[in-house]
């Protein structure tokens, strides 16, 4: 059985929209695209390389798939740790609108997304990785299907934009298993799901 991890870039106020460029995702009139780029450094690059050393497959939401499929197939350097994995490993896309996918190795998951992903985890081994795909991630968090969170929190506040954790998300408890800070101040944290929150009083 496979585990499922989510890697997500967030601002201090929880925004996850368009970290990689001004035109990546302007939905809702978002004007802050590319907010993560000034914080890229060797520490951050090493962290991403480490994460991409582990997957056996990828799971993507429709929007993230479109962004990735428009960029990574053009990167053909076999020594690129990200491109080689994204282009070479199986990719699964949860979608209600796509009828076909041109990126080699892509399978479309239609219908009951939680059921499809649960079956995928049962069928595969190793680590299935999600990157971005916040809408899909919220659905899967509500069904206890995400085992690990790699949250990269950038020291910037934007005030607007889509967020990963929204009102109504199912309460979940996690255990911090790795914590580092890049030279530019990005908090690189890994959390493992442990179940439901515990409550008390001071």
C-alpha positions in Angstrom: 0.0 0.0 0.0 1.3 3.5 -0.9 1.4 6.6 1.3 0.2 10.0 0.0 2.1 13.2 0.6 1.3 16.8 -0.2 4.0 19.4 -0.9 2.6 22.9 -0.6 4.0 26.5 -0.7 2.2 28.9 1.6 2.5 32.5 2.7 2.3 33.4 6.4 -1.4 34.1 5.9 -2.0 30.8 4.2 -2.1 31.8 0.5 -1.1 29.0 -1.9 -2.1 30.6 -5.2 0.5 31.1 -8.0 3.8 30.9 -6.1 5.8 30.3 -9.3 5.1 33.2 -11.6 2.9 36.2 -12.4 0.8 34.4 -15.0 0.6 31.0 -13.3 -2.9 31.6 -11.9 -4.6 34.9 -12.0 -8.0 33.5 -11.0 -10.2 35.8 -8.9 -8.0 38.8 -10.0 -5.0 37.5 -8.1 -2.1 40.0 -8.7 0.7 38.5 -6.6 1.8 35.6 -8.7 5.5 34.7 -8.3 5.7 35.5 -4.6 7.9 32.5 -3.7 10.6 33.2 -6.3 12.7 35.8 -4.4 13.2 33.3 -1.6 14.7 30.5 -3.7 18.2 29.5 -2.5 20.4 26.4 -2.2 18.7 25.3 1.0 15.3 25.4 -0.7 16.7 23.6 -3.8 18.1 20.8 -1.7 14.8 20.4 0.1 12.9 20.0 -3.2 15.5 17.6 -4.6 15.1 15.5 -1.4 11.4 15.3 -1.9 11.6 14.4 -5.5 14.0 11.5 -4.8 11.2 9.6 -3.2 8.0 9.3 -5.3 6.8 6.3 -7.1 3.9 8.2 -8.7 2.2 11.6 -8.7 -1.4 12.7 -8.1 -2.4 16.1 -9.4 -5.5 18.3 -9.5 -6.7 19.6 -12.9 -5.2 23.1 -12.5 -1.8 21.9 -11.3 -1.7 19.3 -14.1 -2.3 22.1 -16.7 0.5 24.2 -15.2 2.9 21.3 -15.0 2.1 19.8 -18.4 2.7 23.1 -20.0 6.3 23.3 -18.6 7.9 20.0 -17.5 7.6 17.9 -20.7 9.9 20.5 -22.3 12.6 19.9 -19.7 14.4 16.8 -21.0 17.7 16.9 -19.0 17.9 13.4 -17.5 20.0 14.8 -14.6 17.2 17.3 -13.6 15.8 15.7 -10.4 12.4 17.2 -10.8 11.9 16.8 -14.6 13.2 13.3 -14.7 10.7 12.1 -12.1 7.7 14.1 -13.4 8.3 12.9 -17.0 9.3 9.4 -16.1 6.8 8.3 -13.4 3.1 7.6 -13.6 0.9 10.6 -13.1 -2.8 10.5 -12.0 -5.1 13.5 -12.5 -8.3 13.9 -10.7 -10.7 15.7 -13.1 -14.3 16.0 -14.1 -13.5 18.0 -17.3 -10.5 16.4 -19.0 -11.3 13.7 -21.6 -7.7 13.0 -22.6 -4.1 13.9 -21.5 -1.1 14.3 -23.8 1.6 14.1 -21.1 3.1 10.6 -21.3 2.3 8.4 -18.4 -0.9 10.2 -17.4 -4.1 8.5 -16.3 -7.3 10.4 -15.6 -9.3 9.7 -12.5 -13.0 10.5 -12.9 -16.0 10.1 -10.7 -15.7 9.6 -6.9 -12.3 11.2 -6.3 -11.9 10.0 -2.7 -12.8 6.4 -3.7 -10.5 6.6 -6.7 -7.5 7.8 -4.6 -8.2 5.3 -1.8 -8.1 2.5 -4.4 -5.0 4.0 -5.9 -3.2 3.9 -2.6 -4.2 0.3 -2.1 -3.0 -0.7 -5.6 0.4 1.1 -5.6 3.5 0.9 -3.4 5.9 3.6 -2.2 5.0 7.3 -2.0 2.4 9.0 -4.2 3.2 12.7 -4.2 0.8 15.6 -4.7 2.3 19.1 -5.4 0.0 22.1 -5.2 -3.5 20.9 -6.1 -5.1 22.6 -3.1 -8.7 21.9 -4.1 -8.0 18.2 -4.4 -6.0 18.2 -1.2 -8.8 19.7 0.8 -11.1 16.9 -0.4 -8.6 14.2 0.4 -7.8 15.7 3.8 -11.5 15.5 4.6 -11.3 11.7 3.9 -8.1 11.1 5.8 -6.2 10.1 2.7 -3.2 12.4 3.0 -0.5 10.9 5.3 2.2 13.5 5.1 2.4 17.3 4.7 5.5 19.1 3.4 4.6 22.7 4.1 7.0 25.4 3.0 6.0 28.6 4.7 7.4 31.8 3.1 7.9 35.0 5.1 5.4 37.1 3.2 1.8 38.2 3.7 -0.4 38.8 0.7 -3.9 39.3 2.1 -5.7 37.8 -0.9 -5.7 34.5 -2.8 -6.8 30.9 -2.4 -5.8 29.1 0.8 -5.2 25.5 1.5 -7.0 25.4 4.9 -10.4 27.0 4.7 -13.3 27.2 7.1 -15.0 23.8 7.4 -11.9 21.7 6.9 -12.1 18.4 8.9 -10.1 18.6 12.2 -6.9 16.6 11.9 -3.9 16.3 14.2 -0.3 16.0 12.9 3.1 15.3 14.3 6.1 17.5 13.3 8.8 15.2 12.0 11.2 17.6 10.3 11.8 21.4 10.7 14.4 23.4 9.0 14.8 27.0 7.8 16.4 28.2 4.6 18.9 31.0 4.5 16.1 33.3 3.1 13.7 32.4 6.0 11.5 29.8 4.5 10.2 27.4 7.1 10.5 23.9 5.7 8.3 21.6 7.8 7.1 18.0 7.5 4.1 16.7 9.4 2.7 13.2 9.7 -1.0 12.6 10.3 -1.8 11.1 13.6 -5.6 11.2 13.8 -8.0 13.7 15.5 -7.0 16.6 17.6 -7.0 16.2 21.4 -8.5 19.0 23.5 -8.0 20.3 27.0 -8.0 23.3 29.2 -5.4 25.6 30.8 
